[in-house]
Amino acid sequence: LSLKIKMLPSLAFVPEIDVIDCFNILMQNFPENAQSVANYFENNYIGRKLPNGSRRAPIYPIRLWNMFTRVCNHQARTNNYVEGWHNAFQTTVSGSHPTISKLLAMLQREQSLHEATLAKWEAGEVKVVSRKIQQRRE
């Protein structure tokens, strides 16, 4: 039961054009007691099948949640990097409600730091190494 349910999110890593066919394959022999999960997934992520054979548009179109191309292109699958930047930026801005002038000054400082880092990268002075790789080297 749980294995079949866990297979539903794996559709995010199937080529976009094959998602519906793969969903249909998963639905074969899908446990009756998990049908509510399958219905929820179909309504929200696949699109309910209509009597004429077409599908209603899902609430979340496949192109929004499918990660196949992103994985193939070695792109980020999450927005964790944005969350990390936001947390770091928030710690540099003392207080949770800075004045507009303080916020603008911090944003300008942040932009200057990023422009300087970008210039170093372009000059070959900085190598991008992920934290995991750095830990493995140590």
VENCORLIN-V70360 format. One record per residue. N is the residue number from 1. PSI is psi in radians with two decimals (* if undefined). BURIAL is 1 if it has 16 or more other ideal C-beta (glycine too) atoms within 10 Angstrom, else 0. D_FIRST is the distance of its C-alpha to the first C-alpha in Angstrom with 1 decimal. Layout:
n=(N	N)
psi=(PSI	PSI)
burial=(BURIAL	BURIAL)
d_first=(D_FIRST	D_FIRST)
//
This chain:
n=(1	2	3	4	5	6	7	8	9	10	11	12	13	14	15	16	17	18	19	20	21	22	23	24	25	26	27	28	29	30	31	32	33	34	35	36	37	38	39	40	41	42	43	44	45	46	47	48	49	50	51	52	53	54	55	56	57	58	59	60	61	62	63	64	65	66	67	68	69	70	71	72	73	74	75	76	77	78	79	80	81	82	83	84	85	86	87	88	89	90	91	92	93	94	95	96	97	98	99	100	101	102	103	104	105	106	107	108	109	110	111	112	113	114	115	116	117	118	119	120	121	122	123	124	125	126	127	128	129	130	131	132	133	134	135	136	137	138)
psi=(-0.96	-0.53	-0.77	-0.72	-0.69	-0.33	-0.41	-0.85	-0.36	-0.26	-0.33	-0.30	0.27	2.53	2.42	-0.71	-0.38	-0.05	-0.83	-0.74	-0.75	-0.66	-0.79	-0.67	-0.76	-0.58	-0.32	2.25	0.40	2.33	2.39	-0.66	-0.03	0.26	-0.53	-0.61	-0.77	-0.73	-0.76	-0.83	-0.78	-0.78	-0.72	-0.58	-0.35	-0.79	2.17	2.39	2.32	2.80	-0.50	0.02	-0.29	3.13	2.52	2.64	2.30	2.80	-0.73	1.77	2.58	-0.69	-0.39	-0.60	-0.14	2.29	0.04	-0.92	-0.68	-0.72	-0.76	-0.57	0.16	0.71	2.84	2.46	-0.17	3.09	0.45	-0.63	-0.60	-0.74	-0.72	-0.78	-0.77	-0.76	-0.76	-0.74	-0.70	-0.59	-0.48	-0.42	1.78	2.35	2.57	-0.24	1.31	2.77	2.81	-0.66	-0.67	-0.72	-0.79	-0.72	-0.72	-0.67	-0.69	-0.71	-0.78	-0.76	-0.75	-0.74	-0.76	-0.65	-0.67	-0.75	-0.73	-0.73	-0.69	-0.71	-0.80	-0.53	-0.07	0.27	-0.37	2.28	2.34	2.07	2.22	2.76	-0.66	-0.75	-0.71	-0.73	-0.67	-0.63	-0.48	*)
burial=(0	0	0	0	0	0	0	1	0	0	1	1	0	1	0	1	0	0	1	1	0	0	1	0	0	1	1	0	0	1	0	0	0	0	0	0	0	1	0	0	1	1	0	0	1	1	1	0	0	0	0	0	0	0	0	0	0	1	0	0	0	1	0	0	0	1	1	1	0	0	0	0	0	0	0	0	0	0	0	0	0	0	0	0	0	0	0	0	0	0	0	0	0	0	0	0	0	0	0	0	0	0	0	0	0	1	0	0	0	0	0	0	0	0	0	0	0	0	0	0	0	0	0	0	0	0	0	0	0	0	0	0	0	0	0	0	0	0)
d_first=(0.0	3.8	5.5	5.5	6.5	8.8	10.3	11.8	14.4	15.4	17.1	19.8	20.9	21.3	24.9	25.4	26.6	23.4	20.8	20.8	20.6	17.7	15.9	16.7	15.4	12.0	12.2	12.9	10.4	8.1	6.4	9.4	8.4	7.4	10.6	12.6	11.1	11.7	15.1	16.0	15.4	17.4	20.1	20.7	20.2	20.5	22.6	22.1	23.2	26.6	28.1	30.4	27.7	28.2	26.0	27.0	27.4	24.5	25.4	24.9	26.2	24.5	27.6	27.2	23.9	23.8	24.8	25.4	29.2	29.5	27.8	30.0	33.0	32.2	32.2	30.7	27.1	27.7	30.7	30.9	34.4	35.6	34.3	36.1	39.2	39.1	38.8	41.6	43.7	43.2	44.5	47.6	48.4	49.5	48.6	45.8	48.3	50.9	53.8	53.6	56.3	54.4	51.2	53.1	54.8	51.5	50.0	53.2	53.0	49.4	50.3	53.3	51.2	48.7	51.6	53.2	50.1	49.6	53.3	52.8	49.8	51.8	54.6	52.3	53.0	49.4	46.5	43.0	40.9	37.6	37.3	34.8	37.4	40.1	38.3	37.8	41.5	42.6)
//
